[in-house]
Amino acid sequence: MTEDWAAVAATIEEHMTRVGVNQRELAERASVALSIVRELRHNTVQRHRNGRTLEAISVALDLHPRHLSAVAAGHPPPTPADPAAPTDQLSRIEARLDELATQLGAVQTQLTTIIDIVWPNQDR
């Protein structure tokens, strides 16, 4: 499938003006790298983007979560009244749980190291 990145760029530009944000503010609101916003806004790099990236930028522009994905696919964007797909919400929850599990594993490793330093000859 070929994405219409020129249409995505035009949509981002239009809605940045409507919402009153610049590139940096949009990147912060969407929690994505400024370089990604710049690439999409100016259509400088045409490559497949993660659906979560397009969703985050859509939401940051006060659009339906699937708005930019629909524009990229050449489909009419969903209306604000259309529900976000439950799988989109589930994917976000699963991704966040994966992040938390990774962080918990790192904390556990650090705690084990601290215990080994403080009580080096203890059986656990």
HELIX and SHEET records of a PDB file:
HELIX    1   1 TRP A    5  VAL A   19  1                                  15    
HELIX    2   2 GLN A   23  ALA A   30  1                                   8    
HELIX    3   3 LEU A   34  HIS A   42  1                                   9    
HELIX    4   4 GLY A   51  ALA A   60  1                                  10    
HELIX    5   5 HIS A   67  ALA A   73  1                                   7    
HELIX    6   6 PRO A   86  VAL A  118  1                                  33    
END                                                                             
